[in-house]
Amino acid sequence: MKDYAAKYEQMKQILSKAKGMDFRGKNYLTVATRHSVLMNAFPGETSIDSSIIEPLCKDGMVAVKVIIKVLNNTYSGLALEKIGSTFINKTSALENAETSALGRALAAMGLHGTEYASAEEVGNAVVQQNSIVKKEKTKKEEPKVVAKQFADIHEFVTFFKKSIEQEAKNSKTENDFERKMQPYLKQYSDSLAAVKANSPQLHELTQQTYIENKEKINKGKE
């Protein structure tokens, strides 16, 4: 036990001086670095076993468990990865899961910086975060419509027809037009229902305006 304690402290000192990957002011050491320190400290006295957790391997997921045995001490780590979720996981999801599980087992042993995450896991998190931010930036903003008050249904119908014509004029495709009109249909659903109940003719005229302007988009807005 004294020999184990001494070697353990030696490993901690080596890792405390090792240069890892800086992420938001914290030093993350790679799994390879921590694994190398362990094997050098306990040559011939360490065994590492990894296994696939089959019940969790469904819906494109891969799960791995790693067990480290050093003398009479046992440490374990688990990892779950989704195939294709990151650039690495497009081709190496299983290998990545095994590496992450090993990193967590090493962390359970105490061979980590200040977090359980490995440098590889942090890297994946950065890629995923950047991907989400990029998608949010490129996502088209949905049109916003603020409901207005009208004196009567005739005033509303005039407004709605003009809105249809304007949105059709600014749309390149039918889908674009329908997307732009959805907020109007949502905000003015009560007004449209009132028009239908009190003046079927005006309601039919509104529908016809919608259809005609939508067809103009297909015809190159002739």
Number of C-alpha atoms within 10 A of each C-alpha: 8 7 7 15 10 11 16 18 11 14 18 18 11 12 18 15 8 13 12 16 16 12 12 6 7 12 18 23 25 20 25 14 14 22 15 10 17 20 14 12 17 15 10 10 12 17 14 14 11 17 12 17 14 11 8 13 15 10 8 12 17 23 22 25 21 24 20 20 15 19 13 9 10 15 18 21 22 22 22 20 22 19 18 14 15 18 13 16 17 11 12 14 23 20 15 22 25 24 24 28 25 30 31 27 26 24 22 16 18 15 24 24 17 12 12 18 20 26 21 19 19 15 16 18 14 13 16 15 12 12 13 12 12 11 11 11 10 9 9 8 8 10 11 12 15 8 12 9 8 12 7 10 18 13 11 18 19 12 13 20 17 13 15 23 15 13 18 25 15 12 17 14 16 16 11 14 21 17 15 20 19 15 17 18 15 12 15 18 12 11 19 19 12 14 21 16 10 11 14 12 11 17 19 13 14 19 13 13 17 20 12 13 21 23 16 15 19 12 9 9 13 7
